[in-house]
Amino acid sequence: MPDRNQAAYDFLSTRRSRPWRSIAAPAPDDATLQELLTIAARVPDHGKLVPFRFVVLREPALRRIADLVATYGQKMERTEEEIAKAREVYDHSPLAVAVVERPQYSAKVPSVEQQYAAGAACFQLLNAALAAGWAANWLSGWLSHNGPFRSNVLGLEGNERLVGLVHIGTETATPPERPRPDMDDLVTWIDA
Ligand SMILES: Cc1cc2nc3c(=O)[nH]c(=O)nc-3n(C[C@H](O)[C@H](O)[C@H](O)COP(=O)(O)O)c2cc1C
């Protein structure tokens, strides 16, 4: 058997997100966040195209976005309840990193593979934050798929999409475990 990195193995075996309501200030400072983002960028990436980037949203930006949720929600015909819930997330979060899918032209690497790499960067950021002891959660929400919101508020280009917002802060409550998949349903063994 190969040598096991027991700490990394234990982390991956037990890792779980923290519900957004349980994520509070303080959030990582800029230097700490820079380290987490550097780890997040360390992902498999066919063709080394780096088809992702990060937009850091600190509290003032998040509160500004919270104030815009109702305007977008009404245009998108969202219910009052949906608007209130989305607003609460932006009102509550101490820090969010928008992970952006940034497709690059490539004759060799299909766009779907670039999407996978961007998703990997988002997950790597989530795991880096959790491994560093922060509480974190990967959320999207209906607003994140709205084109004008992405371009006017987050500054995304027309061909860019939001992989998700990774909210990061300090844990205030023990997270519940959630059911995990039944592995017998997931795995096919082709032996010959
Ligand atoms: C792309 C993506 C978007 C998500 N968006 C939301 C969301 O908007 N709201 C929500 O409650 N959960 C959302 N989730 C699920 C949360 O991240 C949830 O915390 C996660 O599934 C917990 O899994 P874990 O315990 O293995 O980390 C999203 C997950 C992914 C992968």
The ligand as an ORCA input file, in Angstrom:
! r2SCAN-3c Opt
* xyz 0 1
  C     -23.471     24.482     -8.107
  C     -24.093     24.429     -6.749
  C     -24.985     25.415     -6.369
  C     -25.621     25.365     -5.130
  N     -26.510     26.346     -4.787
  C     -27.190     26.252     -3.639
  C     -28.148     27.241     -3.294
  O     -28.353     28.219     -4.016
  N     -28.841     27.082     -2.136
  C     -28.611     26.008     -1.300
  O     -29.264     25.903     -0.266
  N     -27.692     25.066     -1.592
  C     -26.968     25.165     -2.736
  N     -26.022     24.226     -3.040
  C     -25.798     23.113     -2.089
  C     -24.918     23.547     -0.935
  O     -23.607     23.841     -1.397
  C     -24.858     22.467      0.140
  O     -24.334     23.082      1.257
  C     -23.994     21.271     -0.206
  O     -24.655     20.412     -1.117
  C     -23.592     20.480      1.021
  O     -22.736     19.418      0.648
  P     -21.485     19.003      1.531
  O     -21.954     18.839      2.926
  O     -20.985     17.724      0.934
  O     -20.426     20.064      1.433
  C     -25.335     24.287     -4.244
  C     -24.415     23.314     -4.617
  C     -23.777     23.377     -5.846
  C     -22.780     22.301     -6.226
*
